Amino acid sequence: MPLHHAVLALLTRRPNHGYELKARFEEAVGPQWGGLNIGHLYQILERLVRDGYVSRSQVTQTDRPDKNLYTLTEAGEAELRSWATTAWVRVGGFRDELFLKLLGAVALGPQALATLIESQRQTYLSELAGLAQQRRAHADEPLVAVLIDAAIAHTKADLGLLDSAAQHLGPLATAQSAQAPERSPSRVRGDADEAPRGRAG
């Protein structure tokens, strides 16, 4: 996740120190994204200084410890412009734990698949209700509203995926259940209960 570019964007207005950047980032993107770890932020700032995209100066304070002030450089603005005006391309495939859960549910049979799909459906519907509430609360914050709209669209798409999963994976789960080898309870108990034979005394 290119958070370093987001930091460059925040520095276009004015120089900031670390905790100001953290607060401004969280205010800009809203609660849907989640908080920004201050330790990670300082790692990002160190890298940006090293790469020449940000300069660092020290501000002396009489009543508290000195603080570092970070300023966007010309190279940093050029890097931001290059990144922010080019299309985003997904890399590394599409990974979601739901697909692994579907794999497990299919292996267990149609009942397990139906249970997972219904449980996941209720979870998504609950998420949509929460997102709608957030959307109303942040209606006057354009960037936050766009991010929430993206989350709503994504969750609606996930609901559609569940319908597709039921349609396409249901027959597969039934077939796999029919092909599963039968386990003999008596044999399992016999294997477990059989004690190792020792030498006669």
JOSUL-V91458 format. One record per helix or strand. SS is the DSSP state (A for helix, B for strand). FROM is the first residue (numbers start at 1). TO is the last residue. If there is no record, write none. Layout:
<<SS,FROM,TO> <SS,FROM,TO>>
This chain:
<<A,3,10> <B,16,16> <A,18,29> <A,38,50> <B,54,59> <B,67,72> <A,74,84> <A,97,108> <A,110,137> <A,142,179> <A,185,193>>
